[in-house]
Amino acid sequence: MKILVISSNLIGDTVLSTGVIQHFYNIYPKSKFTFLVGPSASQIYQHFPALENIIKIKKKNYNLHWLDMYLKNRHIKWDIVIDLRSSLLSYLFNTKKRYIFKKNNKSHHIEQLNKSFNLNVDTLHVYTSHLEEQQVNKKLNTNFKYVVIFPGGNWI
C-alpha cells in the first residue's frame, strides 16, 4: 500500500500533525509513506519507519511548485492521500481514498485535526535515530528534568 502525505512547510504544524501520520501507520504498518513537505519541516519525517520517499517542496512564484509536484508524481497510483494543507493537489492525484484536513483559525491545530479526521490524534510522535539520541544524551544537562518543545506555541 502506498500512502502520500501532503504536509506543511511549518515545523510546528508538521510536528502537531504527527499524530495523524502515526494513526495511519498503526492501521497500515506495512504501507510505504511518501511525504510532500517543505524543506525545513522535512527532517521531521527522515526517520519514519515506513518511509519510502521525502519530496521537498521548493516554493516558486505563482504557486508553480504545485504544478511541479503534480507533474512529477501524477503517474503514481496512491492507495491513500492524506492532505494536511487542503491543497488542490490531493484532488488531482489518482487515489482510492482521500483524507483532507480543513483548517480554520478558530480552534487549536490539534483540536482541528481531531475533528477533521474524526480521531484522537493528541499523541505526537517524531522518530529519531540512535545516533541522534546518543548526541542528545551527551549534551543534555542532567540537572534539568525536562526538555520542552512547544509546536503551536502561538496559539492561545
Steps between C-alpha positions, in 0.01 A plus 500: 500500500625846407406800710573859402506769769483861386647672803569851622795732440492591866690290752244558776201400287694198374576385855136558601390281208716203596210349695305468175795335326552264793131402491525394133832326563340301785213392273721426197842405642618338175421806290761722342465873570609784275502853641460820297634758744685830526880478534521622862233256625624201297740391775200410720437196276856390424493206746138396448509117493276457192666778300517447127581854391516863611428747223595853602276774368710796397270800467481677167327816385133474408471168689673320213655261754160325517504445125851352532382266777208386288705444184770305684255275685190473279592153374497347849188316619455574868285289727449786743570873476509690830496872430590711802503820291156484333670531164352453156774245439327232707201514263719456192690189605370155417405342833253258657440715810558866595520655844507877475556725800283810501683762703340792682641751745229467765644211700838344579666301221471169691128556564454573131684181403292294743178642357606485134617137512250391767789356703689564818839609369622667820802270532779642289793292383823602331734211425867549572813300426721328754783739409279805562399363840866440592591856400216643710595287799857632481388864487203483734559648842374244752419779750196586288197273521330600175568601144197680363411535136199721445356460148197717459628731772337798334153365585314639800 
